[in-house]
Amino acid sequence: MMTQKILLTVSLMFLFVVCVELLSSMPPEPNPEDLYCEMTQLYKDTGGEFGWPDYNSKHINCEGSISVK
């Protein structure tokens, strides 16, 4: 009975460590404003073939964004 408790405790600790490692290795979610600036710049650089048109320019400032070209 004691051996089962120890085995269960060790297993749960191992599972916890694995979960923490997996969650910490996930890339951070991109900032929506950065994605918007990147996609609108791509739209400008490709003549509208790719990316998004600048539909929200009054609310998001993309000054200083890096060009895709």
MDAnalysis code that builds the backbone (N, CA, C; Angstrom):
import MDAnalysis as mda
import numpy as np

u = mda.Universe.empty(207, n_residues=69, atom_resindex=np.repeat(np.arange(69), 3), trajectory=True)
u.add_TopologyAttr("name", ["N", "CA", "C"] * 69)
u.add_TopologyAttr("resid", np.arange(1, 70))
u.add_TopologyAttr("resname", ["MET", "MET", "THR", "GLN", "LYS", "ILE", "LEU", "LEU", "THR", "VAL", "SER", "LEU", "MET", "PHE", "LEU", "PHE", "VAL", "VAL", "CYS", "VAL", "GLU", "LEU", "LEU", "SER", "SER", "MET", "PRO", "PRO", "GLU", "PRO", "ASN", "PRO", "GLU", "ASP", "LEU", "TYR", "CYS", "GLU", "MET", "THR", "GLN", "LEU", "TYR", "LYS", "ASP", "THR", "GLY", "GLY", "GLU", "PHE", "GLY", "TRP", "PRO", "ASP", "TYR", "ASN", "SER", "LYS", "HIS", "ILE", "ASN", "CYS", "GLU", "GLY", "SER", "ILE", "SER", "VAL", "LYS"])
u.atoms.positions = np.array([
    [0.816, -1.187, 0.000],
    [0.000, 0.000, 0.000],
    [0.867, 1.260, 0.000],
    [1.891, 1.284, 0.798],
    [2.797, 2.420, 0.868],
    [3.553, 2.568, -0.453],
    [3.939, 1.467, -1.056],
    [4.658, 1.486, -2.328],
    [3.775, 2.091, -3.418],
    [2.499, 1.791, -3.401],
    [1.573, 2.334, -4.394],
    [1.439, 3.861, -4.241],
    [1.397, 4.330, -3.016],
    [1.302, 5.773, -2.778],
    [2.551, 6.495, -3.262],
    [3.692, 5.895, -2.989],
    [4.954, 6.491, -3.432],
    [5.023, 6.507, -4.952],
    [4.645, 5.406, -5.582],
    [4.650, 5.317, -7.040],
    [3.682, 6.337, -7.648],
    [2.513, 6.477, -7.060],
    [1.537, 7.451, -7.527],
    [2.067, 8.874, -7.378],
    [2.679, 9.178, -6.252],
    [3.226, 10.507, -6.003],
    [4.338, 10.832, -6.999],
    [5.239, 9.894, -7.212],
    [6.342, 10.100, -8.154],
    [5.787, 10.265, -9.575],
    [4.809, 9.472, -9.929],
    [4.208, 9.572, -11.271],
    [3.539, 10.922, -11.482],
    [2.819, 11.389, -10.487],
    [2.171, 12.698, -10.599],
    [3.184, 13.829, -10.682],
    [4.258, 13.717, -9.923],
    [5.314, 14.732, -9.992],
    [5.959, 14.735, -11.377],
    [6.207, 13.557, -11.916],
    [6.796, 13.448, -13.246],
    [5.861, 14.053, -14.294],
    [4.574, 13.752, -14.204],
    [3.592, 14.297, -15.130],
    [3.536, 15.822, -15.033],
    [3.596, 16.336, -13.831],
    [3.608, 17.780, -13.622],
    [4.819, 18.424, -14.290],
    [5.988, 17.836, -14.107],
    [7.224, 18.375, -14.691],
    [7.137, 18.349, -16.217],
    [6.619, 17.264, -16.776],
    [6.491, 17.156, -18.232],
    [5.532, 18.230, -18.749],
    [4.418, 18.436, -18.071],
    [3.453, 19.460, -18.483],
    [4.064, 20.859, -18.421],
    [4.785, 21.146, -17.368],
    [5.431, 22.458, -17.245],
    [6.438, 22.663, -18.368],
    [7.216, 21.650, -18.681],
    [8.200, 21.749, -19.766],
    [7.517, 21.980, -21.106],
    [6.452, 21.263, -21.369],
    [5.741, 21.436, -22.638],
    [5.141, 22.829, -22.757],
    [4.547, 23.316, -21.687],
    [3.953, 24.647, -21.729],
    [5.001, 25.747, -21.853],
    [6.145, 25.563, -21.238],
    [7.177, 26.598, -21.301],
    [7.897, 26.609, -22.647],
    [7.820, 25.502, -23.397],
    [8.492, 25.453, -24.691],
    [7.613, 25.963, -25.826],
    [6.356, 26.289, -25.541],
    [5.464, 26.807, -26.574],
    [5.863, 28.232, -26.921],
    [5.829, 28.579, -28.204],
    [6.178, 29.960, -28.570],
    [5.095, 30.925, -28.098],
    [5.479, 32.137, -27.785],
    [4.473, 33.109, -27.344],
    [3.544, 33.475, -28.500],
    [2.326, 33.851, -28.171],
    [1.384, 34.261, -29.210],
    [1.819, 35.614, -29.759],
    [1.684, 35.780, -31.076],
    [2.108, 37.061, -31.655],
    [1.175, 38.190, -31.236],
    [1.729, 39.363, -31.148],
    [0.956, 40.552, -30.846],
    [0.070, 40.844, -32.062],
    [-1.248, 40.987, -31.893],
    [-2.125, 41.244, -33.037],
    [-1.755, 42.489, -33.832],
    [-1.260, 43.512, -33.148],
    [-0.858, 44.726, -33.862],
    [0.377, 44.482, -34.723],
    [1.321, 43.687, -34.238],
    [2.501, 43.357, -35.042],
    [2.103, 42.548, -36.267],
    [1.191, 41.604, -36.081],
    [0.714, 40.797, -37.207],
    [0.012, 41.680, -38.227],
    [-0.825, 42.607, -37.755],
    [-1.525, 43.528, -38.653],
    [-0.527, 44.338, -39.467],
    [0.487, 44.896, -38.810],
    [1.494, 45.703, -39.512],
    [2.271, 44.865, -40.519],
    [2.604, 43.654, -40.142],
    [3.338, 42.774, -41.049],
    [2.503, 42.441, -42.282],
    [1.227, 42.136, -42.075],
    [0.370, 41.748, -43.193],
    [0.039, 42.937, -44.097],
    [-0.153, 44.134, -43.521],
    [-0.426, 45.300, -44.371],
    [0.819, 45.693, -45.161],
    [1.993, 45.513, -44.566],
    [3.228, 45.795, -45.309],
    [3.411, 44.782, -46.431],
    [3.086, 43.527, -46.176],
    [3.156, 42.501, -47.212],
    [2.202, 42.842, -48.359],
    [1.027, 43.347, -48.026],
    [0.052, 43.753, -49.036],
    [0.632, 44.864, -49.914],
    [1.285, 45.844, -49.278],
    [1.885, 46.951, -50.029],
    [3.047, 46.459, -50.887],
    [3.884, 45.601, -50.329],
    [5.080, 45.134, -51.031],
    [4.762, 44.228, -52.215],
    [3.640, 43.523, -52.164],
    [3.295, 42.583, -53.244],
    [2.211, 43.128, -54.161],
    [1.894, 44.396, -54.030],
    [0.881, 44.992, -54.880],
    [-0.506, 44.414, -54.660],
    [-0.783, 43.972, -53.454],
    [-2.101, 43.449, -53.116],
    [-2.276, 41.965, -53.361],
    [-1.211, 41.276, -53.832],
    [-1.330, 39.831, -54.091],
    [-1.421, 39.035, -52.791],
    [-0.664, 39.440, -51.812],
    [-0.669, 38.774, -50.508],
    [-0.903, 39.813, -49.415],
    [-1.273, 39.361, -48.244],
    [-1.443, 40.255, -47.106],
    [-2.841, 40.832, -47.021],
    [-2.942, 41.908, -46.220],
    [-4.232, 42.541, -45.951],
    [-4.170, 44.002, -46.352],
    [-5.292, 44.533, -46.861],
    [-5.309, 45.983, -47.098],
    [-5.312, 46.738, -45.769],
    [-4.907, 47.982, -45.836],
    [-4.792, 48.804, -44.627],
    [-6.167, 49.320, -44.224],
    [-6.978, 48.455, -43.635],
    [-8.359, 48.789, -43.298],
    [-8.516, 49.413, -41.920],
    [-7.446, 49.487, -41.140],
    [-7.560, 49.942, -39.761],
    [-6.463, 50.956, -39.434],
    [-6.074, 51.757, -40.406],
    [-4.906, 52.627, -40.231],
    [-5.118, 53.728, -39.194],
    [-6.363, 54.070, -38.886],
    [-6.605, 55.140, -37.923],
    [-6.380, 54.692, -36.480],
    [-6.369, 53.378, -36.235],
    [-6.274, 52.883, -34.870],
    [-4.930, 52.213, -34.550],
    [-4.210, 51.798, -35.580],
    [-2.940, 51.098, -35.352],
    [-1.833, 51.846, -36.081],
    [-0.783, 52.183, -35.367],
    [0.356, 52.885, -35.941],
    [1.435, 51.880, -36.309],
    [1.717, 51.783, -37.599],
    [2.740, 50.830, -38.066],
    [4.029, 51.551, -38.450],
    [4.236, 52.764, -37.968],
    [5.472, 53.501, -38.252],
    [6.661, 52.709, -37.726],
    [7.695, 52.626, -38.540],
    [8.904, 51.931, -38.113],
    [8.855, 50.433, -38.295],
    [7.781, 49.918, -38.899],
    [7.697, 48.481, -39.148],
    [8.700, 48.092, -40.220],
    [9.194, 46.892, -40.138],
    [10.184, 46.391, -41.092],
    [9.469, 45.934, -42.353],
    [9.974, 46.348, -43.491],
    [9.394, 45.938, -44.769],
    [9.678, 44.470, -45.027],
    [8.755, 43.794, -45.713],
    [8.920, 42.375, -46.020],
    [9.932, 42.182, -47.136],
    [10.069, 43.182, -48.043],
    [11.011, 43.079, -49.170],
    [12.438, 43.105, -48.693],
])
